[in-house]
Amino acid sequence: MSEEQNGKLEDQSWPELKLPDLLFTDTVQQIHASIENEWDSLRQSACQTAAGRALWNHVVHDPLAELFAGETYLRSLYGKIKKDRLTNAREVSGVILAVRTMWFDSKIEAALNSFYGGAAQVVLLGAGMDARAYRLSCLKETDVFEVDFPEVLQMKTTILQAATESTNDCQHAKMTAKSLNRVEADIRDNDWLQKLQISGFVPEKNTVWVLEGILYYLSHSHAMEVLKIIAANCTLTHTVLLADFMNKPSTTLSSSIFHFYSDWPDHLLPSLGFSDVSLSQIGDPDAHFGLLHDPLNLFNKLRSLPRSLQTHPDDGTPCCRLYLVQASGSPNQAIP
Ligand SMILES: C[S@@+](CC[C@H](N)C(=O)[O-])C[C@H]1O[C@@H](n2cnc3c(N)ncnc32)[C@H](O)[C@@H]1O
């Protein structure tokens, strides 16, 4: 294909930013104003990731993402994407989020299929503005639990109510999961599993744990504690853990926000009792989705370097990696 044709194709997939009317209703505007004024950056990260899904909606179908993201984050990311397009950047802003979302979507579906139709539940830890319970048809027989801070989940519910009350947009908030429970908890506290159980989580039921964009916001000890709690639960049922991990150089991107890292999650998880660990990097065959067009993109460059390298041999910049990791557990496995 010629470059011109290629360019035309790409332009079609990046339409101008058209924000939905619902975003400009008083209720939704007020909610987003208070998110911007009152929430810390940790909580606001929920809206930033929603903006990524909204602007990559030609590949990620998330009809609630714009509403959850809010105008400010949408405009900010759109500006970056536009600039990347103008400068012919090798990686377009938000592509990591798009690949990450699609990786988790595909692995959740595969994990549920691996339970051979047995009853299953999916727990989204640090769910933020995740809308999988409204957009994934593979969840139709599955109970979904969203765990996050009370204020995040309460705002989310208010935004959804605004969407449902709007006659034009009630389709947006139609659930595709069998059931959805919002569990208000701080996963640094030792009662979050108990809160989950009170909300209907059954430890003996096949479980998929989704830790997407959460572990690196925790301290090392809190992240390890969360992983150990999940590992202990594996002795009761068939479990699939899906999580993304930053390596050490990635946490330097914002040392005030990112804390936990693991350079070798594929070694860490077996030491906690998980098995069948597989690790992917953005650009690997199962984490590509046809979204990284330029063969010289940063992710390919990183993938070709040994994982032990912390800095690029060419320019000394930190090798910031995001590992997408799947692991499993079952009652037959012993916890070390
Ligand atoms: C980057 S967002 C990711 C949200 C969602 N998983 C996604 O991928 O769109 C991180 C989320 O983790 C939540 N979070 C961070 N620390 C938490 C904690 N200690 N307990 C509960 N939720 C937490 C934040 O409120 C935020 O919603």
The ligand as a Gaussian input file, in Angstrom:
#p B3LYP/6-31G(d) Opt

LIG

0 1
 C       -5.196000       4.062000      36.555000
 S       -6.744000       3.791000      37.288000
 C       -7.170000       2.275000      36.506000
 C       -8.644000       2.066000      36.483000
 C       -9.103000       0.856000      35.658000
 N       -8.578000      -0.380000      36.170000
 C       -8.703000       1.046000      34.218000
 O       -7.808000       0.352000      33.743000
 O       -9.313000       1.909000      33.568000
 C       -6.329000       3.276000      38.952000
 C       -7.542000       3.055000      39.823000
 O       -7.114000       2.406000      41.025000
 C       -7.818000       2.967000      42.110000
 N       -7.026000       2.749000      43.322000
 C       -5.766000       3.163000      43.559000
 N       -5.370000       2.808000      44.793000
 C       -6.407000       2.142000      45.354000
 C       -6.629000       1.547000      46.618000
 N       -5.685000       1.576000      47.557000
 N       -7.819000       0.960000      46.867000
 C       -8.792000       0.951000      45.912000
 N       -8.641000       1.508000      44.690000
 C       -7.473000       2.100000      44.415000
 C       -7.946000       4.432000      41.740000
 O       -8.983000       5.071000      42.468000
 C       -8.230000       4.333000      40.253000
 O       -9.607000       4.232000      40.019000

